[in-house]
Amino acid sequence: MKDNPLGTEDNPGTGTEILRMKGITKDYVMGEEISHVLKGIDLSVREGEFLAILGPSGSGKSTLMNMIGCLDTPTSGEYYLNGKRIADQSEASLAHIRSKEIGFIFQSFYLLQRQTAFQNVELPLIYANMPDRERKRRVREVLAKVGLADKMDHYPNQLSGGQQQRVAIARAVANNPTILLADEPTGALDQATGRQVMELFHSLNDEGRTIIMITHDRKIAEHADRIVSILDGNISEGDLDDA
């Protein structure tokens, strides 16, 4: 097993490096003990990549996702996103990065139940102060892209699980982020619906969108162009079974 691989020029991404982590660690103090969750992670992602981070429960993959999404800070190490050193950013700047540069997709969808599909997708654009006419055009555009042009006025409880995840994906891409960060995006779906969601991911990636997907499911990970496995806070290039 190779420890802490760095991406190289041979990565499948078509563009420049947009994410680099070097020596990222994360420790948690639990009483008198220290839990070392991430142990010197090195990772590089290039524009246009479809990367899967594969690991079992307790491997550190959720903590790594939080680091990538600027939802948590490392104990040590360096993280650069689009050339910006994340440790140097203010809280306001980090909020902007989370809003504009990273599109989050979660297993549980996190849709507002009293808001329609249209309103759920519109919300981050309102926060981004997008003008009304442009905002509404953008919402219609992304909902049509995910195949929900006829479901815009439906509430989440009127949609299937797959349709709710499509709304969540539309919401994530609405601001045209640098990276789509997907946490177990098919975890709450049956296999057939999960395949449909992965087909949508492939379509978005074919358009040039960079996707980082966190999963415990090897079959789902195999949809990506590149797999990085994580186990006990260490990462290695490829599926652990191949290491």
VOTIVEX-46183 format. One line per 10 residues: number of its first residue (from 0); for each residue x, y, z of C-alpha. Coordinates in steps of 0.05 Angstrom, whole numbers, always signed. Layout:
NUM) X Y Z | ...;
# end
This chain:
0) +0 +0 +0 | +27 +68 -18 | +20 +120 +37 | -5 +191 +23 | -5 +193 -54 | -1 +259 -90 | -38 +267 -155 | +6 +273 -216 | +3 +297 -287 | -25 +229 -304;
10) -90 +243 -267 | -152 +236 -310 | -172 +309 -298 | -166 +352 -360 | -147 +418 -328 | -101 +449 -277 | -94 +428 -205 | -150 +459 -164 | -141 +424 -97 | -79 +404 -60;
20) -71 +376 +10 | -3 +365 +41 | +9 +330 +107 | -62 +340 +132 | -74 +312 +202 | -134 +315 +248 | -132 +297 +321 | -189 +296 +371 | -179 +298 +446 | -223 +247 +480;
30) -212 +253 +555 | -140 +238 +568 | -131 +204 +500 | -117 +234 +432 | -151 +202 +372 | -110 +209 +308 | -165 +209 +254 | -124 +234 +194 | -51 +217 +191 | -14 +260 +141;
40) -60 +261 +81 | -30 +283 +15 | -80 +292 -41 | -84 +329 -107 | -145 +338 -152 | -145 +368 -221 | -200 +405 -257 | -249 +358 -291 | -232 +297 -248 | -284 +248 -222;
50) -252 +223 -158 | -280 +172 -109 | -254 +169 -38 | -270 +98 -16 | -269 +73 +55 | -307 +36 +109 | -342 +67 +169 | -291 +96 +217 | -236 +102 +164 | -233 +178 +168;
60) -269 +192 +102 | -322 +236 +132 | -270 +277 +168 | -231 +284 +103 | -295 +306 +68 | -305 +360 +121 | -234 +384 +109 | -244 +387 +33 | -310 +424 +43 | -279 +474 +91;
70) -327 +451 +146 | -270 +434 +193 | -197 +454 +203 | -137 +407 +205 | -92 +399 +265 | -33 +407 +219 | -16 +408 +145 | -32 +453 +86 | -94 +457 +43 | -99 +499 -21;
80) -163 +507 -61 | -159 +545 -127 | -91 +571 -106 | -116 +599 -39 | -86 +575 +26 | -147 +557 +67 | -113 +570 +133 | -106 +643 +113 | -180 +654 +99 | -226 +693 +144;
90) -293 +664 +167 | -328 +708 +116 | -282 +682 +61 | -293 +610 +82 | -368 +621 +80 | -361 +649 +10 | -319 +588 -11 | -371 +540 +17 | -426 +579 -19 | -394 +592 -86;
100) -337 +543 -97 | -363 +478 -67 | -430 +445 -83 | -450 +397 -28 | -492 +334 -41 | -511 +292 +19 | -540 +222 +29 | -601 +251 +66 | -616 +305 +14 | -628 +360 +66;
110) -685 +392 +28 | -731 +442 +62 | -797 +404 +68 | -841 +466 +64 | -807 +491 +1 | -819 +468 -70 | -764 +438 -113 | -758 +506 -146 | -752 +543 -79 | -701 +493 -52;
120) -656 +504 -113 | -667 +579 -111 | -646 +588 -39 | -570 +589 -48 | -578 +637 -106 | -617 +684 -62 | -561 +681 -11 | -512 +695 -68 | -552 +758 -86 | -565 +736 -157;
130) -614 +783 -192 | -685 +758 -194 | -693 +746 -268 | -625 +712 -275 | -639 +671 -212 | -705 +643 -237 | -676 +628 -305 | -618 +591 -272 | -665 +550 -228 | -707 +528 -287;
140) -644 +511 -326 | -613 +466 -273 | -678 +431 -255 | -689 +415 -329 | -617 +390 -333 | -631 +338 -278 | -696 +317 -311 | -745 +352 -265 | -773 +406 -310 | -843 +380 -295;
150) -832 +375 -220 | -811 +446 -202 | -873 +461 -161 | -873 +395 -124 | -855 +390 -50 | -803 +339 -26 | -857 +293 +2 | -887 +290 -68 | -822 +265 -98 | -788 +198 -98;
160) -720 +190 -64 | -685 +193 -131 | -722 +256 -150 | -705 +288 -83 | -631 +272 -95 | -637 +304 -164 | -665 +367 -132 | -605 +366 -84 | -557 +358 -143 | -591 +416 -180;
170) -584 +459 -117 | -510 +440 -113 | -494 +459 -185 | -537 +522 -186 | -480 +568 -165 | -433 +535 -216 | -383 +513 -162 | -311 +492 -174 | -323 +424 -141 | -383 +380 -129;
180) -371 +345 -62 | -418 +285 -55 | -423 +246 +11 | -453 +176 +0 | -499 +205 -54 | -534 +138 -67 | -535 +113 +5 | -610 +126 +14 | -630 +99 -54 | -645 +31 -84;
190) -596 +3 -134 | -634 +23 -197 | -645 +94 -173 | -572 +98 -151 | -550 +79 -221 | -593 +135 -249 | -561 +185 -202 | -492 +160 -222 | -510 +169 -295 | -527 +241 -278;
200) -459 +249 -245 | -426 +222 -308 | -464 +273 -349 | -442 +330 -304 | -370 +306 -306 | -373 +302 -382 | -390 +376 -381 | -325 +388 -345 | -348 +390 -273 | -300 +365 -220;
210) -332 +314 -174 | -306 +286 -109 | -349 +230 -82 | -342 +198 -14 | -369 +127 -9 | -363 +60 +27 | -391 +24 -34 | -338 -5 -81 | -387 -12 -139 | -407 +62 -133;
220) -333 +82 -128 | -319 +46 -193 | -361 +97 -230 | -305 +148 -218 | -244 +158 -262 | -198 +150 -202 | -204 +118 -134 | -167 +138 -71 | -178 +90 -12 | -176 +111 +60;
230) -165 +65 +119 | -146 +83 +191 | -132 +155 +170 | -84 +138 +114 | -98 +141 +40 | -72 +101 -18 | -83 +106 -93 | -133 +55 -120 | -180 +5 -89 | -152 -26 -25;
240) -163 -95 -56 | -114 -75 -111 | -62 -45 -64;
# end
